[in-house]
């Protein structure tokens, strides 16, 4: 499969994320939803990642047709989003009913949308094989899509009302589906008869510690993904400024992705994960205590290169090595479900419960909890999540067979 095809999948997926992450909760806020409802709706959006990635991963591994699974999921996400245009306004129905209906729409379309990213990762890793160092350069196109989307929409919503956001989301969902059509399946070797079961991998102490650490990383990101834009808006930042700050974070992420191949070749996964968590401890504290200091906020956004890019690249590679070729779909799905899904959802719920309508000590408490979660994640990665071999078992077996031939 062409690397450009893979890059295109990431570009459009993260272009949509660039529309949703900075602006979706601002849209909900403009529609009259309160902080608790926004937190709960954010938890629904992240919570579908707990179930759907694994279900899609299982289906992709069983059928050995991950791209076909991705294509159908992309189409379903687009179709299930369309009812948002029939949702009544604030005056048309009660707040509780509106929240319920919005929650159902979010649950339906994100069930399929959230499921595909883990399969993008699996398809990319299966395609790259021993050339996994190229992952960062392919994944970087997702960052480019995010930056382009955030920058354009930040300017657009200064001109148009943010109520236009659902039309943007629908157009991007349609584009994601169209971009996935015609993309072939990755080549895989025949499944061996003595393949170890998935449970024999998952329940190893080092694997459990790794997934627990991933959960805490995304729990710490919960207030960031859910309330960061609203938080900045409360301190007087314009939508253009908010969009620029999001873009700074992703530009830093993009820059680091371009060099991740070298870092993965020279440093252990444990070291990269640990450094990423140290950056997270500092980043969340800075955001919580210095929101009006633009220089520190910019530096905190640059730290996104560590708290997301280096962490994510190392985590995806950790899963590739540990789960091997024939469990790759389910392995990447578990990583997505337990971190971006469960961790992000619980983080969104907790931050929504602690949040208030005006700047207060509760906001600082939310960010400090994020810092403490990063401390706990650091301990798990540093002392319990062992480094897997650079080669999967199937790759090592292939190399031995070639040397004996």
Residue pairs with C-beta under 8 A, 6 or more apart in sequence:
1 123
1 127
1 183
1 184
1 185
1 186
3 127
3 134
3 138
5 183
6 120
6 123
6 124
6 127
6 138
7 138
7 141
8 141
8 179
9 70
9 120
9 179
9 180
9 183
10 120
10 138
10 139
10 141
10 142
10 145
11 141
11 142
11 144
11 145
11 179
12 145
12 172
12 175
12 176
12 179
13 116
13 117
13 120
13 142
13 145
13 176
14 142
14 143
14 145
14 146
14 149
15 145
15 146
15 148
15 149
15 172
15 175
16 113
16 149
16 169
16 172
16 173
16 176
17 146
17 149
18 145
18 146
18 147
18 148
18 149
18 150
18 153
18 246
18 250
19 149
19 150
19 153
19 165
19 168
19 169
19 172
20 45
20 169
21 225
21 246
22 150
22 153
22 154
22 228
22 229
22 242
22 243
22 246
23 153
23 157
23 162
23 165
23 229
23 239
24 45
24 165
25 38
25 42
25 226
25 227
25 229
25 230
26 162
26 229
26 230
26 233
26 239
26 242
27 162
27 163
27 165
27 166
28 37
28 38
28 41
28 102
29 38
29 230
29 233
30 161
30 162
30 163
31 89
31 90
31 163
32 90
32 95
33 41
33 95
33 98
33 99
33 102
34 95
34 357
35 227
35 230
35 352
35 355
35 356
35 357
36 352
36 353
36 355
37 95
37 99
38 226
38 227
38 230
38 352
39 226
39 227
39 348
39 349
39 351
39 352
39 353
39 355
40 99
40 103
40 349
40 352
41 99
41 102
41 103
41 106
42 225
42 226
42 348
42 352
43 345
43 346
43 348
43 349
43 352
44 103
44 106
44 107
44 110
44 345
45 106
45 110
45 114
45 348
46 114
46 222
46 225
46 340
46 341
46 344
46 345
46 347
46 348
47 107
47 341
47 342
47 345
48 107
48 110
48 111
48 114
48 115
48 341
49 110
49 114
49 115
49 336
49 337
49 340
49 341
49 342
49 344
49 345
50 337
50 338
50 341
50 342
50 345
51 111
51 337
51 341
52 110
52 111
52 112
52 114
52 115
52 337
53 114
53 115
53 117
53 118
53 119
53 332
53 333
53 334
53 336
53 337
53 341
54 330
54 333
54 334
54 337
55 115
55 333
56 69
56 73
56 115
56 116
56 118
56 119
56 329
56 333
57 118
57 119
57 122
57 329
57 330
57 331
57 332
57 333
57 334
58 329
58 330
58 333
59 69
60 66
60 69
60 70
60 119
60 122
60 329
61 326
61 327
61 328
61 329
61 330
63 69
64 185
64 188
65 185
66 119
66 122
66 123
66 126
66 185
66 186
66 329
67 123
67 180
67 183
67 184
67 185
67 186
68 185
69 119
70 116
70 119
70 120
70 123
70 180
71 177
71 180
71 181
71 183
73 112
73 113
73 115
73 116
73 119
74 112
74 113
74 116
74 173
74 176
74 177
74 180
75 177
76 112
77 109
77 110
77 111
77 112
77 113
77 116
77 173
77 176
77 177
78 109
78 170
78 173
78 174
78 176
78 177
80 105
80 108
80 109
80 111
80 112
81 105
81 108
81 109
81 166
81 169
81 170
81 173
82 170
83 105
83 108
84 102
84 105
84 166
84 170
85 166
85 170
87 98
87 101
87 102
87 105
88 98
88 101
90 98
93 101
109 173
113 173
114 336
114 340
114 341
115 333
117 336
117 340
118 329
118 332
118 333
118 335
118 336
118 337
119 329
119 332
119 333
121 316
121 332
121 336
122 328
122 329
122 331
122 332
122 333
123 186
124 135
124 138
124 139
125 132
125 135
125 316
125 320
125 328
125 332
126 186
126 187
126 188
126 325
126 328
127 186
127 187
128 134
128 135
128 138
129 395
130 391
130 395
132 264
132 317
132 320
133 260
133 261
133 262
133 264
133 265
134 261
135 260
135 261
135 313
135 316
135 317
136 256
136 257
136 258
136 259
136 260
136 261
136 264
136 313
137 257
137 258
137 261
139 257
139 313
140 254
140 257
140 258
143 250
143 251
143 253
143 254
143 257
143 309
144 254
146 250
147 247
147 250
147 251
147 254
149 172
150 243
150 246
150 247
150 250
151 243
151 244
151 247
153 165
153 168
153 243
154 239
154 240
154 242
154 243
154 244
154 246
154 247
155 240
155 243
156 164
157 164
157 165
157 239
158 238
158 239
158 240
162 239
188 325
188 326
189 325
189 394
189 398
191 326
192 326
192 394
195 326
198 323
198 327
198 330
201 207
201 322
201 323
201 327
201 331
202 208
202 334
205 384
206 384
206 385
206 386
207 322
209 380
209 381
209 384
209 385
210 315
210 318
210 322
210 380
210 381
210 385
211 334
211 335
211 338
211 339
212 377
212 380
213 273
213 277
213 377
213 380
213 381
213 385
214 315
214 335
214 338
214 339
214 343
214 377
215 338
215 339
215 342
215 343
215 346
216 343
216 373
216 374
216 376
216 377
216 380
217 276
217 277
217 280
217 307
217 311
217 339
217 343
217 373
217 374
217 377
218 339
218 340
218 342
218 343
218 344
218 347
219 343
219 344
219 346
219 347
219 350
219 370
219 373
220 280
220 284
220 347
220 370
220 371
220 373
220 374
220 377
221 307
221 308
221 343
221 344
221 347
221 370
222 343
222 344
222 345
222 346
222 347
222 348
222 349
222 350
222 351
222 370
223 231
223 284
223 347
223 348
223 351
223 355
223 366
223 367
223 370
224 284
224 287
224 370
225 344
225 347
225 348
226 347
226 348
226 351
226 352
227 351
227 352
227 355
227 366
228 287
229 242
229 246
231 287
231 291
231 363
232 241
232 242
232 245
232 291
232 297
233 239
233 242
234 358
234 359
235 291
235 292
235 359
237 245
245 297
245 298
245 301
246 301
248 298
248 301
248 302
248 304
249 301
249 302
249 304
249 305
249 308
250 304
252 301
252 302
252 303
252 304
252 305
252 309
253 304
253 305
253 308
253 309
254 309
255 305
256 305
256 306
256 309
256 310
257 309
257 313
260 309
260 310
260 313
263 272
263 310
263 313
264 272
264 313
264 314
264 317
268 387
269 314
269 317
269 318
269 321
269 387
269 388
270 381
270 382
270 385
270 386
270 387
272 310
272 311
272 313
272 314
273 311
273 314
273 315
273 318
273 381
273 385
274 378
274 381
274 382
275 306
275 310
276 306
276 307
276 310
276 311
276 314
277 311
277 374
277 375
277 377
277 378
277 381
278 374
278 378
279 303
279 306
279 307
280 303
280 306
280 307
280 370
280 371
280 374
280 377
281 371
281 374
281 375
281 378
282 303
282 371
283 300
283 303
283 304
283 307
284 367
284 368
284 370
284 371
284 374
285 367
285 368
285 371
286 296
286 297
286 299
286 300
287 297
287 300
287 367
288 363
288 364
288 366
288 367
288 368
288 370
288 371
289 364
289 367
290 296
290 297
291 297
291 359
315 335
315 339
316 332
316 335
318 385
318 388
319 328
319 331
319 332
319 334
319 335
320 328
320 331
320 332
320 392
321 388
321 389
321 390
321 391
321 392
322 331
322 388
323 330
323 331
323 332
323 392
324 331
324 392
324 393
324 394
325 392
325 394
325 395
326 394
347 370
347 373
350 366
350 369
351 366
354 362
354 365
354 366
354 369
355 362
355 363
355 366
356 362
356 363
389 396
391 399
